[in-house]
Amino acid sequence: MLRRIRFLWFYTLWKVTRKERFGLIVGYFEGRNEDREINKEWENATLKGWPD
């Protein structure tokens, strides 16, 4: 499954133009950073326990 997703990702990058490719890469990493921050908040909440 993951291999197919990765293949589609690279196939998409190959198909789009260089400018669009740069935008996609930037968007991908921005999305990953947001996910990381959400995960941090989630970890903090679960470590502290839910507020009553």
PDB file with SEQRES, HELIX, SHEET and CRYST1 records, atoms N, CA, C and O in Angstrom:
SEQRES   1 A   52  MET LEU ARG ARG ILE ARG PHE LEU TRP PHE TYR THR LEU          
SEQRES   2 A   52  TRP LYS VAL THR ARG LYS GLU ARG PHE GLY LEU ILE VAL          
SEQRES   3 A   52  GLY TYR PHE GLU GLY ARG ASN GLU ASP ARG GLU ILE ASN          
SEQRES   4 A   52  LYS GLU TRP GLU ASN ALA THR LEU LYS GLY TRP PRO ASP          
HELIX    1 AA1 LEU A    2  LYS A   15  1                                  14    
HELIX    2 AA2 ARG A   18  LYS A   48  1                                  31    
CRYST1    1.000    1.000    1.000  90.00  90.00  90.00 P 1           1          
ATOM      1  N   MET A   1       0.841  -1.203   0.000  1.00  0.00           N  
ATOM      2  CA  MET A   1       0.000   0.000   0.000  1.00  0.00           C  
ATOM      3  C   MET A   1       0.879   1.257   0.000  1.00  0.00           C  
ATOM      4  O   MET A   1       0.702   2.173  -0.803  1.00  0.00           O  
ATOM      5  N   LEU A   2       1.835   1.257   0.939  1.00  0.00           N  
ATOM      6  CA  LEU A   2       2.710   2.434   1.031  1.00  0.00           C  
ATOM      7  C   LEU A   2       3.537   2.608  -0.241  1.00  0.00           C  
ATOM      8  O   LEU A   2       3.794   3.724  -0.693  1.00  0.00           O  
ATOM      9  N   ARG A   3       3.943   1.474  -0.802  1.00  0.00           N  
ATOM     10  CA  ARG A   3       4.743   1.530  -2.033  1.00  0.00           C  
ATOM     11  C   ARG A   3       3.932   2.150  -3.159  1.00  0.00           C  
ATOM     12  O   ARG A   3       4.461   2.925  -3.956  1.00  0.00           O  
ATOM     13  N   ARG A   4       2.646   1.813  -3.227  1.00  0.00           N  
ATOM     14  CA  ARG A   4       1.787   2.370  -4.276  1.00  0.00           C  
ATOM     15  C   ARG A   4       1.629   3.873  -4.089  1.00  0.00           C  
ATOM     16  O   ARG A   4       1.668   4.634  -5.057  1.00  0.00           O  
ATOM     17  N   ILE A   5       1.451   4.300  -2.834  1.00  0.00           N  
ATOM     18  CA  ILE A   5       1.320   5.736  -2.558  1.00  0.00           C  
ATOM     19  C   ILE A   5       2.588   6.464  -2.975  1.00  0.00           C  
ATOM     20  O   ILE A   5       2.537   7.523  -3.601  1.00  0.00           O  
ATOM     21  N   ARG A   6       3.727   5.878  -2.616  1.00  0.00           N  
ATOM     22  CA  ARG A   6       5.006   6.503  -2.964  1.00  0.00           C  
ATOM     23  C   ARG A   6       5.163   6.585  -4.480  1.00  0.00           C  
ATOM     24  O   ARG A   6       5.626   7.597  -5.007  1.00  0.00           O  
ATOM     25  N   PHE A   7       4.780   5.528  -5.173  1.00  0.00           N  
ATOM     26  CA  PHE A   7       4.866   5.523  -6.637  1.00  0.00           C  
ATOM     27  C   PHE A   7       3.992   6.627  -7.225  1.00  0.00           C  
ATOM     28  O   PHE A   7       4.422   7.360  -8.115  1.00  0.00           O  
ATOM     29  N   LEU A   8       2.768   6.740  -6.722  1.00  0.00           N  
ATOM     30  CA  LEU A   8       1.863   7.782  -7.218  1.00  0.00           C  
ATOM     31  C   LEU A   8       2.443   9.164  -6.951  1.00  0.00           C  
ATOM     32  O   LEU A   8       2.342  10.060  -7.790  1.00  0.00           O  
ATOM     33  N   TRP A   9       3.054   9.335  -5.770  1.00  0.00           N  
ATOM     34  CA  TRP A   9       3.650  10.616  -5.396  1.00  0.00           C  
ATOM     35  C   TRP A   9       4.735  11.006  -6.398  1.00  0.00           C  
ATOM     36  O   TRP A   9       4.739  12.126  -6.910  1.00  0.00           O  
ATOM     37  N   PHE A  10       5.658  10.073  -6.676  1.00  0.00           N  
ATOM     38  CA  PHE A  10       6.743  10.394  -7.603  1.00  0.00           C  
ATOM     39  C   PHE A  10       6.230  10.537  -9.033  1.00  0.00           C  
ATOM     40  O   PHE A  10       6.736  11.359  -9.797  1.00  0.00           O  
ATOM     41  N   TYR A  11       5.235   9.746  -9.392  1.00  0.00           N  
ATOM     42  CA  TYR A  11       4.642   9.850 -10.725  1.00  0.00           C  
ATOM     43  C   TYR A  11       4.017  11.231 -10.915  1.00  0.00           C  
ATOM     44  O   TYR A  11       4.155  11.852 -11.969  1.00  0.00           O  
ATOM     45  N   THR A  12       3.323  11.700  -9.866  1.00  0.00           N  
ATOM     46  CA  THR A  12       2.707  13.031  -9.925  1.00  0.00           C  
ATOM     47  C   THR A  12       3.780  14.099 -10.057  1.00  0.00           C  
ATOM     48  O   THR A  12       3.648  15.019 -10.865  1.00  0.00           O  
ATOM     49  N   LEU A  13       4.842  13.982  -9.266  1.00  0.00           N  
ATOM     50  CA  LEU A  13       5.932  14.960  -9.352  1.00  0.00           C  
ATOM     51  C   LEU A  13       6.543  14.971 -10.755  1.00  0.00           C  
ATOM     52  O   LEU A  13       6.903  16.025 -11.278  1.00  0.00           O  
ATOM     53  N   TRP A  14       6.653  13.786 -11.353  1.00  0.00           N  
ATOM     54  CA  TRP A  14       7.254  13.689 -12.677  1.00  0.00           C  
ATOM     55  C   TRP A  14       6.371  14.372 -13.721  1.00  0.00           C  
ATOM     56  O   TRP A  14       6.870  14.962 -14.680  1.00  0.00           O  
ATOM     57  N   LYS A  15       5.053  14.285 -13.524  1.00  0.00           N  
ATOM     58  CA  LYS A  15       4.120  14.797 -14.526  1.00  0.00           C  
ATOM     59  C   LYS A  15       4.003  16.324 -14.485  1.00  0.00           C  
ATOM     60  O   LYS A  15       3.891  16.963 -15.530  1.00  0.00           O  
ATOM     61  N   VAL A  16       4.028  16.898 -13.307  1.00  0.00           N  
ATOM     62  CA  VAL A  16       3.792  18.340 -13.220  1.00  0.00           C  
ATOM     63  C   VAL A  16       5.050  19.107 -13.643  1.00  0.00           C  
ATOM     64  O   VAL A  16       6.140  18.543 -13.730  1.00  0.00           O  
ATOM     65  N   THR A  17       4.871  20.393 -13.900  1.00  0.00           N  
ATOM     66  CA  THR A  17       6.011  21.222 -14.293  1.00  0.00           C  
ATOM     67  C   THR A  17       6.891  21.511 -13.080  1.00  0.00           C  
ATOM     68  O   THR A  17       6.512  21.235 -11.941  1.00  0.00           O  
ATOM     69  N   ARG A  18       8.060  22.065 -13.340  1.00  0.00           N  
ATOM     70  CA  ARG A  18       9.013  22.303 -12.255  1.00  0.00           C  
ATOM     71  C   ARG A  18       8.442  23.269 -11.212  1.00  0.00           C  
ATOM     72  O   ARG A  18       8.614  23.058 -10.011  1.00  0.00           O  
ATOM     73  N   LYS A  19       7.763  24.324 -11.668  1.00  0.00           N  
ATOM     74  CA  LYS A  19       7.201  25.301 -10.730  1.00  0.00           C  
ATOM     75  C   LYS A  19       6.141  24.643  -9.848  1.00  0.00           C  
ATOM     76  O   LYS A  19       6.143  24.817  -8.630  1.00  0.00           O  
ATOM     77  N   GLU A  20       5.237  23.888 -10.470  1.00  0.00           N  
ATOM     78  CA  GLU A  20       4.206  23.198  -9.702  1.00  0.00           C  
ATOM     79  C   GLU A  20       4.836  22.182  -8.757  1.00  0.00           C  
ATOM     80  O   GLU A  20       4.375  21.999  -7.630  1.00  0.00           O  
ATOM     81  N   ARG A  21       5.897  21.523  -9.227  1.00  0.00           N  
ATOM     82  CA  ARG A  21       6.582  20.535  -8.408  1.00  0.00           C  
ATOM     83  C   ARG A  21       7.114  21.181  -7.129  1.00  0.00           C  
ATOM     84  O   ARG A  21       6.979  20.625  -6.039  1.00  0.00           O  
ATOM     85  N   PHE A  22       7.719  22.363  -7.277  1.00  0.00           N  
ATOM     86  CA  PHE A  22       8.245  23.066  -6.108  1.00  0.00           C  
ATOM     87  C   PHE A  22       7.115  23.396  -5.136  1.00  0.00           C  
ATOM     88  O   PHE A  22       7.259  23.224  -3.926  1.00  0.00           O  
ATOM     89  N   GLY A  23       5.985  23.871  -5.674  1.00  0.00           N  
ATOM     90  CA  GLY A  23       4.843  24.188  -4.829  1.00  0.00           C  
ATOM     91  C   GLY A  23       4.326  22.960  -4.079  1.00  0.00           C  
ATOM     92  O   GLY A  23       3.987  23.034  -2.898  1.00  0.00           O  
ATOM     93  N   LEU A  24       4.273  21.833  -4.786  1.00  0.00           N  
ATOM     94  CA  LEU A  24       3.810  20.595  -4.153  1.00  0.00           C  
ATOM     95  C   LEU A  24       4.738  20.170  -3.026  1.00  0.00           C  
ATOM     96  O   LEU A  24       4.285  19.769  -1.954  1.00  0.00           O  
ATOM     97  N   ILE A  25       6.052  20.260  -3.277  1.00  0.00           N  
ATOM     98  CA  ILE A  25       7.024  19.848  -2.255  1.00  0.00           C  
ATOM     99  C   ILE A  25       6.907  20.749  -1.031  1.00  0.00           C  
ATOM    100  O   ILE A  25       6.892  20.267   0.102  1.00  0.00           O  
ATOM    101  N   VAL A  26       6.823  22.063  -1.264  1.00  0.00           N  
ATOM    102  CA  VAL A  26       6.690  23.004  -0.146  1.00  0.00           C  
ATOM    103  C   VAL A  26       5.412  22.709   0.631  1.00  0.00           C  
ATOM    104  O   VAL A  26       5.420  22.659   1.861  1.00  0.00           O  
ATOM    105  N   GLY A  27       4.307  22.512  -0.101  1.00  0.00           N  
ATOM    106  CA  GLY A  27       3.038  22.205   0.557  1.00  0.00           C  
ATOM    107  C   GLY A  27       3.113  20.915   1.354  1.00  0.00           C  
ATOM    108  O   GLY A  27       2.549  20.811   2.444  1.00  0.00           O  
ATOM    109  N   TYR A  28       3.817  19.931   0.800  1.00  0.00           N  
ATOM    110  CA  TYR A  28       3.953  18.637   1.475  1.00  0.00           C  
ATOM    111  C   TYR A  28       4.686  18.806   2.794  1.00  0.00           C  
ATOM    112  O   TYR A  28       4.262  18.263   3.815  1.00  0.00           O  
ATOM    113  N   PHE A  29       5.788  19.558   2.780  1.00  0.00           N  
ATOM    114  CA  PHE A  29       6.552  19.723   4.018  1.00  0.00           C  
ATOM    115  C   PHE A  29       5.825  20.612   5.013  1.00  0.00           C  
ATOM    116  O   PHE A  29       5.913  20.389   6.221  1.00  0.00           O  
ATOM    117  N   GLU A  30       5.096  21.631   4.514  1.00  0.00           N  
ATOM    118  CA  GLU A  30       4.307  22.458   5.429  1.00  0.00           C  
ATOM    119  C   GLU A  30       3.250  21.602   6.113  1.00  0.00           C  
ATOM    120  O   GLU A  30       3.020  21.728   7.316  1.00  0.00           O  
ATOM    121  N   GLY A  31       2.613  20.737   5.345  1.00  0.00           N  
ATOM    122  CA  GLY A  31       1.619  19.838   5.922  1.00  0.00           C  
ATOM    123  C   GLY A  31       2.232  18.929   6.965  1.00  0.00           C  
ATOM    124  O   GLY A  31       1.632  18.684   8.011  1.00  0.00           O  
ATOM    125  N   ARG A  32       3.426  18.429   6.684  1.00  0.00           N  
ATOM    126  CA  ARG A  32       4.091  17.545   7.649  1.00  0.00           C  
ATOM    127  C   ARG A  32       4.426  18.292   8.927  1.00  0.00           C  
ATOM    128  O   ARG A  32       4.305  17.734  10.017  1.00  0.00           O  
ATOM    129  N   ASN A  33       4.848  19.554   8.809  1.00  0.00           N  
ATOM    130  CA  ASN A  33       5.156  20.342  10.005  1.00  0.00           C  
ATOM    131  C   ASN A  33       3.901  20.548  10.847  1.00  0.00           C  
ATOM    132  O   ASN A  33       3.949  20.455  12.073  1.00  0.00           O  
ATOM    133  N   GLU A  34       2.779  20.827  10.186  1.00  0.00           N  
ATOM    134  CA  GLU A  34       1.519  20.993  10.919  1.00  0.00           C  
ATOM    135  C   GLU A  34       1.163  19.697  11.639  1.00  0.00           C  
ATOM    136  O   GLU A  34       0.765  19.720  12.804  1.00  0.00           O  
ATOM    137  N   ASP A  35       1.305  18.575  10.953  1.00  0.00           N  
ATOM    138  CA  ASP A  35       1.017  17.284  11.575  1.00  0.00           C  
ATOM    139  C   ASP A  35       1.902  17.073  12.791  1.00  0.00           C  
ATOM    140  O   ASP A  35       1.447  16.577  13.822  1.00  0.00           O  
ATOM    141  N   ARG A  36       3.172  17.453  12.668  1.00  0.00           N  
ATOM    142  CA  ARG A  36       4.108  17.258  13.767  1.00  0.00           C  
ATOM    143  C   ARG A  36       3.687  18.091  14.977  1.00  0.00           C  
ATOM    144  O   ARG A  36       3.747  17.621  16.113  1.00  0.00           O  
ATOM    145  N   GLU A  37       3.255  19.340  14.724  1.00  0.00           N  
ATOM    146  CA  GLU A  37       2.826  20.195  15.828  1.00  0.00           C  
ATOM    147  C   GLU A  37       1.566  19.634  16.485  1.00  0.00           C  
ATOM    148  O   GLU A  37       1.442  19.645  17.709  1.00  0.00           O  
ATOM    149  N   ILE A  38       0.636  19.147  15.672  1.00  0.00           N  
ATOM    150  CA  ILE A  38      -0.582  18.550  16.220  1.00  0.00           C  
ATOM    151  C   ILE A  38      -0.216  17.338  17.063  1.00  0.00           C  
ATOM    152  O   ILE A  38      -0.768  17.137  18.144  1.00  0.00           O  
ATOM    153  N   ASN A  39       0.719  16.527  16.565  1.00  0.00           N  
ATOM    154  CA  ASN A  39       1.153  15.355  17.323  1.00  0.00           C  
ATOM    155  C   ASN A  39       1.775  15.763  18.648  1.00  0.00           C  
ATOM    156  O   ASN A  39       1.556  15.101  19.663  1.00  0.00           O  
ATOM    157  N   LYS A  40       2.553  16.851  18.654  1.00  0.00           N  
ATOM    158  CA  LYS A  40       3.158  17.335  19.901  1.00  0.00           C  
ATOM    159  C   LYS A  40       2.069  17.707  20.889  1.00  0.00           C  
ATOM    160  O   LYS A  40       2.119  17.318  22.056  1.00  0.00           O  
ATOM    161  N   GLU A  41       1.078  18.466  20.418  1.00  0.00           N  
ATOM    162  CA  GLU A  41      -0.022  18.875  21.302  1.00  0.00           C  
ATOM    163  C   GLU A  41      -0.747  17.648  21.835  1.00  0.00           C  
ATOM    164  O   GLU A  41      -1.092  17.583  23.015  1.00  0.00           O  
ATOM    165  N   TRP A  42      -0.974  16.681  20.960  1.00  0.00           N  
ATOM    166  CA  TRP A  42      -1.672  15.467  21.364  1.00  0.00           C  
ATOM    167  C   TRP A  42      -0.859  14.718  22.416  1.00  0.00           C  
ATOM    168  O   TRP A  42      -1.410  14.255  23.415  1.00  0.00           O  
ATOM    169  N   GLU A  43       0.448  14.599  22.195  1.00  0.00           N  
ATOM    170  CA  GLU A  43       1.304  13.920  23.170  1.00  0.00           C  
ATOM    171  C   GLU A  43       1.280  14.641  24.508  1.00  0.00           C  
ATOM    172  O   GLU A  43       1.193  14.009  25.560  1.00  0.00           O  
ATOM    173  N   ASN A  44       1.356  15.973  24.464  1.00  0.00           N  
ATOM    174  CA  ASN A  44       1.315  16.744  25.701  1.00  0.00           C  
ATOM    175  C   ASN A  44       0.001  16.492  26.444  1.00  0.00           C  
ATOM    176  O   ASN A  44      -0.014  16.304  27.660  1.00  0.00           O  
ATOM    177  N   ALA A  45      -1.087  16.491  25.698  1.00  0.00           N  
ATOM    178  CA  ALA A  45      -2.403  16.295  26.321  1.00  0.00           C  
ATOM    179  C   ALA A  45      -2.493  14.895  26.940  1.00  0.00           C  
ATOM    180  O   ALA A  45      -3.014  14.733  28.043  1.00  0.00           O  
ATOM    181  N   THR A  46      -1.986  13.896  26.230  1.00  0.00           N  
ATOM    182  CA  THR A  46      -2.104  12.527  26.738  1.00  0.00           C  
ATOM    183  C   THR A  46      -1.127  12.278  27.880  1.00  0.00           C  
ATOM    184  O   THR A  46      -1.416  11.496  28.785  1.00  0.00           O  
ATOM    185  N   LEU A  47       0.035  12.945  27.842  1.00  0.00           N  
ATOM    186  CA  LEU A  47       1.002  12.766  28.934  1.00  0.00           C  
ATOM    187  C   LEU A  47       0.483  13.409  30.221  1.00  0.00           C  
ATOM    188  O   LEU A  47       0.590  12.830  31.302  1.00  0.00           O  
ATOM    189  N   LYS A  48      -0.079  14.610  30.091  1.00  0.00           N  
ATOM    190  CA  LYS A  48      -0.586  15.308  31.267  1.00  0.00           C  
ATOM    191  C   LYS A  48      -1.891  14.691  31.755  1.00  0.00           C  
ATOM    192  O   LYS A  48      -2.261  14.846  32.919  1.00  0.00           O  
ATOM    193  N   GLY A  49      -2.573  14.004  30.877  1.00  0.00           N  
ATOM    194  CA  GLY A  49      -3.903  13.513  31.220  1.00  0.00           C  
ATOM    195  C   GLY A  49      -4.920  14.566  30.849  1.00  0.00           C  
ATOM    196  O   GLY A  49      -4.598  15.752  30.778  1.00  0.00           O  
ATOM    197  N   TRP A  50      -6.132  14.143  30.616  1.00  0.00           N  
ATOM    198  CA  TRP A  50      -7.151  15.094  30.171  1.00  0.00           C  
ATOM    199  C   TRP A  50      -7.550  16.008  31.323  1.00  0.00           C  
ATOM    200  O   TRP A  50      -7.713  15.546  32.452  1.00  0.00           O  
ATOM    201  N   PRO A  51      -7.709  17.297  31.049  1.00  0.00           N  
ATOM    202  CA  PRO A  51      -8.159  18.216  32.107  1.00  0.00           C  
ATOM    203  C   PRO A  51      -9.602  17.910  32.506  1.00  0.00           C  
ATOM    204  O   PRO A  51     -10.450  17.643  31.655  1.00  0.00           O  
ATOM    205  N   ASP A  52      -9.859  17.952  33.776  1.00  0.00           N  
ATOM    206  CA  ASP A  52     -11.219  17.658  34.260  1.00  0.00           C  
ATOM    207  C   ASP A  52     -12.143  18.828  34.006  1.00  0.00           C  
ATOM    208  O   ASP A  52     -13.325  18.766  34.344  1.00  0.00           O  
TER     209      ASP A  52                                                      
END                                                                             
